[in-house]
Amino acid sequence: MSRTLQEPLDLINYIDAAQQDGKLPFVPGDEEMILGVSKYGVKVASLDQCDVLHRHPLYLIVRMLCYDDGLGAGKNLLALKTTDAKQEECSIWVYQCSSSEQAQSICKVLSASFDCALTSDKS
């Protein structure tokens, strides 16, 4: 699967198929989360930030994209494709953002984090 999901459209189609097969809900759960983005990666925390629900280290993020789900409901999705430390398997993480601006902002900050990490790695 890792090799077949190289392009953004491939990832979107994979997520759409998972929704249609019932593997991924069309409507997310009621739990709200906070995504913190830094040069270390993405931290997913509970709304009160007391519990860290998941971490996506920057070096394991293979692809990120934000898009409108196209169902007319105005849902803006943020998708992360991550790999494991051995780069043998990949996972797809899908988060719903409250607006397209929020989703795009997260992608921009994450992109800047990649740039920062790559720049500091060279010097």
HELIX and SHEET records of a PDB file:
HELIX    1   1 PRO A    8  GLN A   20  1                                  13    
HELIX    2   2 LEU A   58  LEU A   60  5                                   3    
HELIX    3   3 SER A  100  LYS A  122  1                                  23    
SHEET    1   A 3 MET A  33  SER A  38  0                                        
SHEET    2   A 3 GLY A  41  SER A  46 -1                                        
SHEET    3   A 3 VAL A  52  PRO A  57 -1                                        
SHEET    1   B 3 ILE A  61  ASP A  68  0                                        
SHEET    2   B 3 ASN A  76  THR A  83 -1                                        
SHEET    3   B 3 CYS A  90  CYS A  97 -1                                        
END                                                                             
